[in-house]
Amino acid sequence: HDALPISQAAPPVDPTFSAYSLAQTCKQKTDNVAQGQCVGAIRGIIHGYQYGVLFLGQRSALPANETQRVSLCLRNVQVSSIVDEFVADAAQVNEDSLKHTPAEVAVLGSVHMHHSCN
């Protein structure tokens, strides 16, 4: 398939950790192990992103409120509701696309869609 040129510059992504595999894990509501893995993964992605933005913000000329915006928009949001939104959003996308989308990209996209600060 024809990859976008930009993908060559992107860091390698773990192909086993696709949006598809994370959504499959998160859908297993009755399986405590799966739910633990799902919540842990989503929490890790969000925290990693927040720290990454704060880290960048300390080193470049981003306005102060740009870095805060990322963290503040998730005040009082339950991880379980982020999981539900991600699963619902993933259900709208065809499986092949999900398999080619890194889990991080899909989760952050879903969070931004539901919890953007503007």
Contacts in CASP RR format, 6 or more apart in sequence:
PFRMAT RR
TARGET T0000
AUTHOR 0000-0000-0000
METHOD contacts of the structure
MODEL  1
HDALPISQAAPPVDPTFSAYSLAQTCKQKTDNVAQGQCVGAIRGIIHGYQ
YGVLFLGQRSALPANETQRVSLCLRNVQVSSIVDEFVADAAQVNEDSLKH
TPAEVAVLGSVHMHHSCN
13 102 0 8 1.000
13 104 0 8 1.000
14 102 0 8 1.000
17 41 0 8 1.000
17 102 0 8 1.000
17 103 0 8 1.000
18 98 0 8 1.000
18 99 0 8 1.000
18 100 0 8 1.000
18 101 0 8 1.000
18 102 0 8 1.000
18 103 0 8 1.000
19 90 0 8 1.000
19 93 0 8 1.000
19 98 0 8 1.000
19 99 0 8 1.000
19 101 0 8 1.000
19 102 0 8 1.000
19 103 0 8 1.000
19 105 0 8 1.000
19 106 0 8 1.000
19 107 0 8 1.000
20 90 0 8 1.000
20 95 0 8 1.000
20 98 0 8 1.000
20 99 0 8 1.000
20 101 0 8 1.000
21 103 0 8 1.000
22 38 0 8 1.000
22 41 0 8 1.000
22 42 0 8 1.000
22 86 0 8 1.000
22 90 0 8 1.000
22 103 0 8 1.000
22 106 0 8 1.000
22 107 0 8 1.000
23 86 0 8 1.000
23 87 0 8 1.000
23 90 0 8 1.000
23 91 0 8 1.000
23 98 0 8 1.000
23 106 0 8 1.000
25 34 0 8 1.000
25 37 0 8 1.000
25 38 0 8 1.000
25 41 0 8 1.000
26 34 0 8 1.000
26 35 0 8 1.000
26 38 0 8 1.000
26 42 0 8 1.000
26 83 0 8 1.000
26 86 0 8 1.000
26 87 0 8 1.000
27 87 0 8 1.000
28 34 0 8 1.000
28 35 0 8 1.000
28 38 0 8 1.000
29 35 0 8 1.000
38 83 0 8 1.000
39 79 0 8 1.000
39 80 0 8 1.000
39 83 0 8 1.000
41 103 0 8 1.000
41 107 0 8 1.000
42 79 0 8 1.000
42 82 0 8 1.000
42 83 0 8 1.000
42 86 0 8 1.000
42 107 0 8 1.000
43 79 0 8 1.000
45 103 0 8 1.000
45 104 0 8 1.000
45 107 0 8 1.000
45 108 0 8 1.000
46 74 0 8 1.000
46 82 0 8 1.000
46 107 0 8 1.000
46 108 0 8 1.000
46 111 0 8 1.000
49 70 0 8 1.000
49 104 0 8 1.000
49 108 0 8 1.000
50 70 0 8 1.000
50 71 0 8 1.000
50 74 0 8 1.000
53 66 0 8 1.000
53 67 0 8 1.000
53 70 0 8 1.000
53 71 0 8 1.000
54 67 0 8 1.000
54 70 0 8 1.000
54 71 0 8 1.000
56 62 0 8 1.000
56 67 0 8 1.000
57 66 0 8 1.000
57 67 0 8 1.000
58 67 0 8 1.000
69 117 0 8 1.000
72 117 0 8 1.000
73 115 0 8 1.000
73 116 0 8 1.000
73 117 0 8 1.000
74 82 0 8 1.000
74 111 0 8 1.000
74 115 0 8 1.000
77 115 0 8 1.000
82 107 0 8 1.000
82 110 0 8 1.000
82 111 0 8 1.000
82 114 0 8 1.000
82 115 0 8 1.000
85 110 0 8 1.000
85 111 0 8 1.000
85 113 0 8 1.000
85 114 0 8 1.000
86 106 0 8 1.000
86 107 0 8 1.000
86 110 0 8 1.000
86 111 0 8 1.000
89 106 0 8 1.000
89 109 0 8 1.000
89 110 0 8 1.000
89 113 0 8 1.000
90 98 0 8 1.000
90 106 0 8 1.000
90 110 0 8 1.000
93 101 0 8 1.000
98 106 0 8 1.000
END
